[in-house]
């Protein structure tokens, strides 16, 4: 535990460093990145012992002589610390060239400071041991991430996105604190380890209140509305951390609370599984309909949170039915996808940030042909796209396979569990197919074809500090995909302290890992062999280059290329009952038509429902109460006195 605290202390020092050195812009950035990287490396080293040693490490302090701030690292905490300490230094390195406006050195220094607070608060969230400690560090995480989203506060869209995120963060926290209040009313203790004593009926209330709060942070449908607004507004390396790491704190909260309550009722797993299937399918459908590359990636976060919850739901149902393989591999796939998603989603957001910086646009229909001028960005983005689609030989395939395996283990159950396992298998297959279609669209329109604007045509590869993190993350996707054995074992080590979850025979785990490794290496070998044979066969042949086939047109233009709408709309319209598609078409009404316009927009039904059911009526009521705020100080004092009198009557 001492090593962990040293890492946090060093990180805090690194966060304060830019505030005093921001006038030396490049030195400030270099110093901050170095200190942050060292702190995170020490943090990763501190994780090793809790994963290997069954003993739980704990530290406590007295606060205000009333409360105890207590932290501990068990196997589950240690596992969730890995993506925090692995992803954050890479994104900090990326920021060296990405945050390149010297005239905004002060703002950049403040951004670095809040980024450090976010890293520290996330690490403390997964190690908090009681209600008070968790509440404090959870609020610190929400506030620090809010200021990071508001980096470009001069933009109206950024301010709106920041306020929306703040409202959802605080509303979610209220649900979490309400769950803790119910738990405290039955235990009389702030300690998490007393939650198992809560009566069964109260456990149900605690879990569902917390599920809404943690689900809001994780971006579970329909509590995800803040997510596609906040991610595009934040700087790209911050989007990578928020999507790849921070939203997993919601997943941690759900899994941790489930373990603390020690419940076996199937309603918990059934609810989580249904939320997962809905989030997974609708998340990828909405991503298909989006043309803003960062908003598209944000909806893929909703999709992958759905996949993670499918694994967790299957694991919970396995615990309820006493099916060890179903429980173990369900939670194992869930946790491995937490790690995998943190890697490939961070890679994709960093790639999107590089594209945005060079093309000066987030709209994919204004790009094209970027892989020619930005080969490292294009190839690493392709790796991330294959990984997120769950295809071999990359890491997304491994975690999704474990969830599939758990679902198939559940097909021997009866009743509703059998039906849910069938639906989960179908949902995973549908999600994978739609994700592949979506990233085929992105790769084809953004990186292939011809440039659609002058900025794109003149784009060049990013600096080393931006490309190096992308290469490291892409290699990580490949390593986990080809050498999955140590990572699968790591996941089961992370589940060691969860009762009834990690009890799967080591022979079964080793057999699954060995077969997955063989399949991935065979696939990679065939791919490499095909590439080598192609080069050999074409070695002495003349290869000529010509213009792209114009489908019969002698003078094709870039406007004849596929757009995001034309590629994906037929798929999106299939899900029309759950997706609102708005189109605007001027039509052709003359023999010699003038300029014709066509535009389409896919709207989120959850956001529409929120505006109609809550925001609209609330604004109407508040508008009618404006007379209360009249500016008369005497009446304001009267309000205060009246409030005190009413409270005294109740007391």
Secondary structure, DSSP 8 states (H G I E B T S, - for coil): -HHHHHHHHHHHHHHHHHHHHTTSHHHHHHHHHHHHHHHHHHHHHHHHHHHH-SS-EEEEEEETTTEEEEEEE-HHHHHHHHHHHHHHHHHHHHHHHHS--GGGHHHHHHHHHHHHHHHHHHHHHTTB-BHHHHHHHHHHHHHHHHHHHGGGTTSHHHHHHHHHHHHHHHHHHHHHHHHHHHHHHHH---BGGGGGGS-HHHHHHHHHHHHHHHHHHHT-TTS-TTHHHHHHHS-HHHHHHIIIIITHHHHHHHHHHHHHHT---HHHHHHHHHHHHHHHHHHHHHHHH--BHHHHHHHHHHHHHHHHHHHHHHHHHHHHHT-HHHHHHHHHHHHHHHHHHHHHHHHHHHHHHHHHHHHS--BGGG---HHHH-HHHHHHHHHHHHHHTT-TTSHHHHHHHHHHHHHHHGGGS-THHHHHHHHHHHHHHHHHHHHHHHHHHHIIIIISS--SSHHHHT-----HHHHHHHHHHHHHHHHHHHS-HHHHHHHHHHTTTSTTTS---HHHHHHHHHHHHHHHHHHHHHHHHHHHHHHHHTTTS---------TT-SS--GGGS--HHHHHHHHHHHTGGGSEEEEEE----STT-----EEEEEE-HHHHHHIIIIIHHHHHHHHHTGGG----HHHHHHHHHHHHHHHHHH-
